[in-house]
Amino acid sequence: MRQAVLYQRFSSTKQINNSSLFRQTEAQENWLKSNDDVVVIDRYVDEAMSGWTGKHLKKGSLGVLLQACKEKKIPKNTLILVEHFSRLSRMSISDTESLLREIWDYGITLVTVRDNQEYPPSTINNLEKRISLLLQIDSAYKESKWRSEKVKGSYEKRLNDAKKGIVPKIRKPFWLDTNGKLNEHSIIVKDIFNLYLKGYGQNYIIKHLRCTYPNFRPAQRINPSTMMQYMKKEIMIGKWKGVKIYDAVIDEKDFYEALNIRETKKFNNVSPNRNYPLSGLFRCTCCGAGMSIQKSNHAKPVIRCANRLRMKQCDRKKTFPYCVAHYYLMEFTLKRILIDISNNENSNNSSNELIELNSTLIKLRNEIKDLYEVYEDRKKEGKSLKAILNLIADTDDQIEDVEYKIKSKENELKHSTNNINDNVVKMIWDKETFNIAMHKLNIIFYIADDYIQAFFDDKPLSEKFYYDGYSRKNKIFKCRFIENKHEVSSFEDDFLELDLKAFTSKINNTVNLIKDRLKKLEDLNLTEKDYIKERNSL
């Protein structure tokens, strides 16, 4: 029995999940049916790997296959089956001949299954087969070169047109019409960004879109992965290849803020519609799992380990009172947190600019990488290198300039004012925005059986706050901070939820009740001593 390995390749990401691999596999299987003395021992696939630039040799599976041949993991006389020759190489004649010589030096035979041709090591001395191979190599190379020049020419024309204000003739996303103007579907994209910036997750946003826009096909077809792909594209702010040519569906501030959230992944799973401002911020010191806030009937809320609750896989023995966690927040960590949030708010513009600069740097580095590849190709072909060297030099200068700007901006961000903004003070009474801000800062409250401690980016915000037990008689939680004792009352739910509107309403109601009671006492015509006694009791 002869042995064979299958090699398959396609050059573009657009071909992923299409018929290319199916077609190649089918051709190889049909050949194997006609050659039942051959058994397949391995398969190598290069997805989205160019056969013209030689990328499949440097970074792809073909390079791995050759290394296996070199190390004799693939024995001599093995066959390499390809659909047709261009699957193996579209490189120049000299580069492809070097590749074939290497394959033959390992004693390996190449088989093109479409035309049922075998090219064993002896082909090097077979003039007729060598001429046939040379014709195939030349044809594959010229076809790829023609395609490359055609694509490059088309790209350059569209880019030049865009710089002149002419909308390029390319496929537009669903929220733009053929002229690059916003259409009725743009409201979907605006909703996506609005909800994402508020902290809602991908699945929630998708459900919202499908319920809100039942007659809009794009809203029904969108999925989380395509949504996140859309959100990072500059076309959102009207740019194509860095040129402003389309209508922007959102402003740049929101675009870069969303990009920052996506890249840092600080609060991917935030659910802002929770009752308590510390929801989702607790971690168990015993097992590291998240902890949930639970409340039953008229009892005060407690914090439980989700791991112990669901899978019984935590050694934790006690729950932790939420009132103690809330007191710890208000007394020992809130000021530091508000300063950090204020600094975060103050540096938003600088942060957005930094993200944009980093995005520009990545693009420039990719551009110079491509330019070096073009340089190598032109050098091999003996063409003039002056123009490409000038482009490389210009791009190097741009990279140096952007890197300097990034360093300057990073230095700006290091200097914080340590002042609390007025709008941040107001924010603590809105449990939704406060909760999101805490997640953005990556603040975590670690809970043990007998203490709580807050951390900001893995650095403690304060000393541990110990919980020593509950006094049923006095209805207080006994606590310690360093050496000082603290007695924590059972706060009302409205206060624990930081719901200012409900809380102030309750205070106003109480004040009104006291006023009514005082008026009634005055009407009773009591003695001054009795009146003072009754009033003080209120």
C-alpha positions in Angstrom: 0.0 0.0 0.0 1.2 3.5 -0.9 0.8 6.3 1.6 -0.5 9.8 1.0 -1.1 13.2 2.7 -3.8 15.6 1.5 -2.9 19.3 1.1 -5.6 21.9 0.6 -5.4 25.7 0.5 -7.5 28.8 -0.3 -6.3 32.3 -0.2 -9.1 34.6 1.1 -11.0 34.8 4.4 -14.1 35.3 2.2 -13.7 31.7 1.1 -14.1 30.4 4.7 -17.2 28.1 5.0 -17.8 28.2 1.2 -17.3 25.4 -1.3 -13.5 25.6 -1.8 -12.5 23.0 0.7 -15.5 20.8 -0.2 -14.5 20.9 -3.9 -10.8 20.1 -3.2 -11.8 17.2 -0.8 -14.2 15.8 -3.3 -11.6 15.8 -6.1 -9.0 14.1 -3.8 -11.6 11.5 -2.6 -12.5 10.7 -6.2 -8.9 10.1 -7.1 -8.4 7.9 -4.0 -11.4 5.7 -5.1 -9.7 5.1 -8.4 -6.4 4.4 -6.7 -7.4 1.9 -3.9 -3.8 1.0 -3.2 -3.3 4.4 -1.5 -4.0 5.1 2.1 -4.2 8.6 3.6 -2.0 9.2 6.7 -2.5 12.9 7.3 -4.2 16.1 6.1 -2.8 19.7 5.9 -5.0 22.7 5.3 -4.1 26.4 4.8 -7.1 28.7 5.3 -6.8 32.2 4.0 -3.2 31.7 3.0 -1.8 33.3 -0.1 0.0 30.9 -2.5 1.5 33.9 -4.4 3.4 35.6 -1.5 4.6 32.3 0.0 2.8 33.0 3.3 1.7 29.4 3.4 5.3 28.3 3.5 6.4 30.8 6.2 3.4 30.7 8.5 1.1 28.0 7.1 0.5 24.3 7.1 2.6 23.7 3.9 5.7 24.8 5.9 4.7 22.4 8.7 4.3 19.6 6.1 7.8 20.3 4.7 9.2 20.2 8.2 7.5 16.9 8.8 9.1 15.6 5.6 12.5 16.9 6.7 12.2 15.2 10.1 11.2 12.0 8.3 7.8 11.9 10.1 6.4 11.6 6.6 8.3 8.7 5.0 10.0 8.6 1.6 7.7 7.7 -1.4 4.7 9.3 0.2 2.3 11.1 -2.1 1.2 14.7 -1.6 -2.3 15.0 -3.2 -3.4 18.5 -4.3 -6.5 19.4 -6.4 -4.4 21.2 -9.0 -1.0 22.7 -9.1 -2.0 26.3 -8.1 -3.2 24.9 -4.7 0.5 24.2 -4.0 2.0 27.4 -5.3 1.3 30.6 -7.3 4.8 31.9 -6.6 7.3 32.8 -9.3 9.0 30.1 -11.4 12.3 30.3 -9.4 10.6 30.2 -6.0 8.3 27.3 -7.1 11.1 25.3 -8.6 13.0 25.6 -5.2 9.9 24.3 -3.4 9.6 21.4 -5.8 13.3 20.5 -5.5 12.9 20.5 -1.7 9.9 18.1 -1.9 11.7 15.8 -4.3 14.9 15.8 -2.2 12.8 14.3 0.6 11.7 11.5 -1.8 8.1 12.7 -2.0 5.9 12.6 -5.1 3.4 15.4 -6.0 0.0 14.3 -7.4 -2.4 16.7 -9.1 -5.7 14.8 -8.8 -7.8 16.9 -11.3 -5.6 15.9 -14.3 -4.4 12.7 -12.6 -0.7 13.6 -13.0 2.1 12.3 -10.8 5.4 14.2 -10.4 7.9 11.9 -8.6 11.5 13.0 -7.8 12.6 11.6 -11.2 10.7 14.5 -12.9 13.7 16.7 -12.4 15.4 14.7 -15.3 12.2 14.3 -17.4 12.1 17.1 -19.9 8.5 16.6 -21.1 7.1 16.6 -17.5 9.4 19.5 -16.5 8.1 21.6 -19.4 4.5 20.7 -18.4 5.2 21.8 -14.9 6.8 25.0 -15.9 3.8 25.9 -18.0 1.5 25.3 -15.0 3.8 27.3 -12.7 4.0 30.2 -15.1 0.2 30.2 -15.6 -0.6 30.1 -11.9 1.9 33.0 -11.2 0.7 35.2 -14.0 -3.0 34.6 -13.0 -2.2 35.6 -9.4 -0.2 38.6 -10.5 -3.0 39.8 -12.8 -5.5 39.4 -10.0 -3.3 41.3 -7.6 -2.7 44.2 -9.9 -6.4 44.3 -10.8 -7.4 44.4 -7.1 -4.7 46.9 -6.3 -5.7 49.2 -9.2 -9.3 49.0 -8.2 -8.5 49.8 -4.6 -6.3 52.8 -5.5 -9.0 54.2 -7.8 -11.7 53.9 -5.1 -9.3 55.4 -2.5 -8.5 58.4 -4.8 -12.2 58.8 -5.6 -13.0 58.8 -1.8 -10.4 61.5 -1.2 -12.2 63.6 -3.9 -15.5 63.1 -2.1 -16.8 60.5 -4.5 -18.6 57.6 -2.7 -16.8 54.3 -3.6 -18.8 51.7 -5.4 -18.5 49.0 -2.7 -21.1 47.1 -0.7 -22.6 49.3 2.0 -23.7 48.2 5.5 -27.4 48.0 6.1 -27.8 51.5 7.6 -26.4 53.3 4.5 -28.0 53.8 1.1 -26.1 53.5 -2.2 -25.0 57.2 -1.9 -23.5 56.6 1.6 -26.4 58.5 3.4 -28.2 57.2 6.5 -31.4 55.3 5.8 -34.3 54.3 8.1 -32.3 51.3 9.5 -29.7 53.6 11.1 -31.9 53.8 14.2 -31.0 50.2 14.9 -27.3 51.0 15.1 -28.0 54.1 17.3 -29.9 51.8 19.7 -27.1 49.3 19.8 -24.5 51.9 20.9 -26.9 53.5 23.3 -27.7 50.2 25.1 -24.0 49.0 25.0 -22.8 52.2 26.5 -25.3 51.8 29.3 -23.8 48.4 30.1 -26.3 46.0 28.6 -24.9 42.7 27.2 -25.0 41.4 23.6 -27.8 39.0 24.1 -30.0 41.6 25.8 -29.4 44.0 22.9 -30.2 41.4 20.3 -33.5 40.5 22.0 -34.4 44.2 22.4 -33.8 44.9 18.6 -35.9 41.9 17.5 -38.8 42.9 19.8 -38.6 46.6 19.0 -38.1 46.3 15.2 -40.2 43.2 14.1 -40.5 44.5 10.5 -36.8 45.5 10.0 -35.0 42.6 8.5 -31.5 43.7 9.6 -32.7 43.8 13.3 -34.1 40.2 12.9 -31.0 38.8 11.3 -28.2 40.4 13.4 -26.3 38.2 15.8 -23.9 39.0 18.7 -20.7 38.3 16.7 -21.7 40.5 13.7 -22.9 43.2 16.0 -19.5 43.4 17.7 -17.7 43.3 14.4 -19.8 46.3 13.2 -19.1 48.3 16.3 -15.3 48.4 15.8 -15.5 49.6 12.2 -14.7 53.2 11.3 -17.6 53.2 8.9 -19.7 53.9 12.1 -18.2 57.4 12.1 -18.4 57.8 8.4 -14.9 56.8 7.5 -13.6 54.3 4.8 -9.8 53.7 4.8 -9.4 56.7 7.1 -11.2 59.0 4.7 -14.5 60.7 5.9 -16.9 59.9 3.0 -20.2 58.6 4.5 -22.8 59.9 7.0 -21.7 59.1 10.5 -24.3 57.0 12.4 -22.9 58.0 15.8 -20.4 60.6 17.0 -16.8 59.8 17.5 -16.9 60.2 21.3 -19.5 57.3 21.6 -17.6 55.2 19.1 -14.3 55.4 20.9 -15.9 54.9 24.3 -17.6 51.7 23.1 -14.3 50.6 21.5 -12.6 51.2 24.9 -15.2 49.1 26.7 -14.9 46.3 24.1 -11.1 46.2 24.2 -10.7 46.4 28.0 -13.6 44.0 28.6 -14.0 45.5 32.1 -17.7 44.9 32.3 -18.9 42.5 29.6 -21.7 41.1 31.8 -23.0 44.1 33.6 -26.7 44.1 34.2 -27.5 47.7 35.2 -31.2 47.0 35.9 -30.5 45.5 39.4 -31.9 46.7 42.7 -28.6 47.4 44.5 -25.7 49.6 43.4 -23.2 46.9 44.4 -24.8 44.1 42.3 -22.2 41.9 40.5 -19.3 43.4 42.4 -18.8 40.7 45.2 -16.3 37.8 45.1 -16.0 35.0 47.5 -12.6 34.7 49.2 -13.1 30.9 49.7 -13.6 29.9 46.1 -13.2 33.1 44.0 -16.8 32.8 42.6 -19.2 35.7 42.3 -21.7 36.3 45.1 -25.3 37.3 44.7 -27.6 39.5 46.8 -30.7 37.8 48.1 -33.7 39.1 50.0 -36.6 37.1 51.3 -39.9 38.3 52.8 -39.2 41.0 55.4 -35.6 39.9 56.1 -32.7 42.2 55.3 -30.7 41.3 52.2 -27.7 39.0 52.5 -24.8 38.2 50.2 -24.4 34.5 49.3 -21.7 32.6 47.4 -23.2 31.6 44.0 -20.9 28.6 43.8 -22.1 27.2 47.1 -25.7 28.0 46.3 -25.8 26.3 42.9 -23.2 23.5 43.0 -22.3 23.1 46.7 -18.6 23.4 45.8 -17.6 26.0 48.4 -16.6 25.6 52.0 -18.1 28.9 53.0 -20.2 28.6 56.2 -22.0 31.9 56.5 -23.8 34.5 54.5 -22.8 38.2 54.8 -25.2 41.0 55.6 -25.6 43.5 52.8 -26.1 46.3 55.3 -22.5 45.9 56.5 -21.2 46.0 53.0 -23.2 49.1 52.3 -21.9 50.8 55.5 -18.3 49.9 54.5 -18.9 51.4 51.1 -20.3 54.7 52.5 -17.8 55.1 55.4 -14.5 53.8 54.1 -14.3 53.5 50.3 -16.9 55.8 48.7 -14.7 59.0 48.7 -11.8 57.1 47.1 -14.1 55.5 44.6 -15.7 58.9 43.7 -12.3 60.4 43.2 -11.4 57.5 40.8 -14.7 57.9 38.9 -14.1 61.7 38.7 -10.6 61.1 37.3 -12.0 58.6 34.9 -14.6 61.1 33.7 -12.0 63.9 33.5 -9.7 61.7 31.3 -12.4 60.5 28.9 -11.4 62.8 26.1 -7.7 62.0 26.6 -8.5 58.2 26.7 -10.6 58.4 23.5 -7.8 60.2 21.8 -5.3 57.6 23.1 -7.5 54.8 21.7 -7.7 56.5 18.3 -3.9 57.0 18.3 -3.3 53.3 19.2 -5.7 52.3 16.4 -3.8 54.5 14.0 -0.5 52.9 15.1 -1.8 49.4 14.5 -2.9 50.4 11.0 0.5 52.1 10.2 2.4 49.0 11.4 0.3 46.8 9.2 0.8 49.1 6.3 4.6 49.1 6.8 4.5 45.3 7.0 2.7 45.1 3.7 5.1 47.6 2.2 8.1 45.5 3.2 6.5 42.5 1.5 6.0 44.6 -1.7 9.6 45.7 -1.4 10.8 42.0 -1.3 8.6 41.1 -4.3 9.9 44.0 -6.4 13.4 43.3 -5.4 13.1 39.7 -6.6 11.6 40.9 -9.8 14.4 43.4 -10.3 12.1 46.4 -10.4 12.9 49.9 -9.2 12.8 50.3 -5.4 13.0 54.0 -5.0 9.2 54.7 -4.8 8.6 51.9 -2.3 11.6 53.0 -0.1 10.2 56.5 0.0 6.8 55.1 1.1 8.5 53.0 3.8 10.4 56.1 5.1 7.2 58.2 5.2 5.3 55.5 7.1 8.3 55.1 9.5 8.1 58.9 10.2 4.3 58.6 10.8 4.8 55.7 13.2 7.4 57.7 15.1 5.1 60.7 15.4 2.2 58.6 16.6 4.3 56.8 19.2 5.5 60.2 20.5 1.9 61.4 20.8 0.9 58.2 22.6 3.7 58.6 25.2 2.7 62.3 25.7 -1.0 61.4 26.2 -0.1 58.5 28.6 1.8 61.0 30.7 -1.2 63.3 30.8 -3.4 60.5 32.0 -1.0 59.7 34.9 -1.6 63.1 36.5 -5.0 63.1 38.2 -6.6 66.0 40.0 -8.1 64.0 42.9 -11.2 66.2 42.9 -14.7 64.9 43.0 -17.0 66.3 40.2 -20.5 67.5 41.1 -22.1 65.3 38.5 -20.3 62.3 40.1 -21.7 63.2 43.5 -25.2 63.2 41.9 -24.5 59.9 40.2 -24.2 57.9 43.5 -27.9 58.3 44.0 -28.6 56.6 40.7 -27.9 52.9 41.3 -27.8 52.2 37.5 -25.1 54.6 36.5 -23.2 54.1 39.8 -23.1 50.3 39.3 -21.8 50.7 35.7 -19.1 53.2 36.8 -18.0 50.7 39.5 -17.7 47.9 36.9 -15.8 50.2 34.5 -13.3 50.9 37.2 -13.0 47.1 37.9 -13.8 47.6 41.6 -14.3 44.3 43.4 -15.5 43.7 47.0 -14.0 40.4 48.4 -16.2 38.8 51.1 -15.0 36.3 53.7 -17.1 34.8 56.5 -16.1 37.7 58.9 -14.8 40.6 56.8 -15.1 42.6 53.6 -12.4 44.4 51.6 -12.6 46.5 48.4 -10.0 46.3 45.6 -9.4 48.6 42.7 -7.4 46.8 39.9 -6.2 44.2 42.5 -5.0 46.9 44.9 -6.8 47.3 48.3 -8.8 50.5 48.7 -8.8 50.2 52.5 -8.1 47.9 55.4 -10.4 45.0 56.1 -13.8 45.7 57.7 -14.6 42.9 60.2 -18.1 41.7 61.0 -18.3 40.2 64.5 -22.0 39.3 64.7 -25.6 40.5 65.0 -27.3 41.7 68.2 -31.0 40.8 68.1 -31.7 42.8 71.2 -30.3 46.1 69.9 -30.9 45.2 66.2 -27.3 46.2 65.2 -24.4 44.6 63.4 -21.2 44.6 65.4 -18.2 45.5 63.3 -14.5 46.5 63.6 -12.3 48.7 61.4 -8.6 48.3 62.5 -9.0 48.7 66.3 -12.2 50.8 66.3 -15.6 49.3 67.0 -18.6 50.2 64.8 -22.3 49.5 65.3 -24.2 49.2 62.0 -27.9 49.7 62.0 -30.3 47.9 59.7 -30.7 50.4 56.9 -34.0 50.8 55.1 -34.2 49.1 51.7 -34.7 52.5 49.9 -31.4 53.7 51.3 -29.6 50.4 50.5 -30.8 50.7 47.0 -29.5 54.3 46.7 -32.9 55.3 45.4 -32.8 59.0 46.2 -36.3 59.7 44.9 -38.0 57.0 47.0 -35.8 57.8 50.0 -36.5 61.5 50.1 -40.2 60.8 49.5 -40.2 58.6 52.6 -38.4 61.3 54.6 -40.9 64.0 53.5 -43.8 61.7 54.4 -42.4 61.2 57.9 -41.9 65.0 58.3 -45.5 65.6 57.3 -46.7 63.0 59.7 -44.8 64.7 62.6 -46.2 68.1 61.6 -49.7 66.8 61.7 -49.1 65.2 65.1 -47.7 68.4 66.5 -50.7 70.3 65.2 -53.0 67.9 66.9 -51.1 68.2 70.2 -51.5 71.9 70.0 -55.2 71.5 69.5 -55.4 69.3 72.7 -54.6 72.4 74.8 -52.0 70.4 76.9 -49.8 72.0 79.6 -46.4 73.1 78.4 -44.6 70.3 80.3 -46.9 67.6 78.8 -46.6 69.1 75.3 -42.8 69.1 75.5 -42.9 65.5 76.7 -45.1 64.4 73.8 -43.2 66.3 71.2 -39.9 64.8 72.3 -41.4 61.3 72.0 -42.0 61.9 68.3 
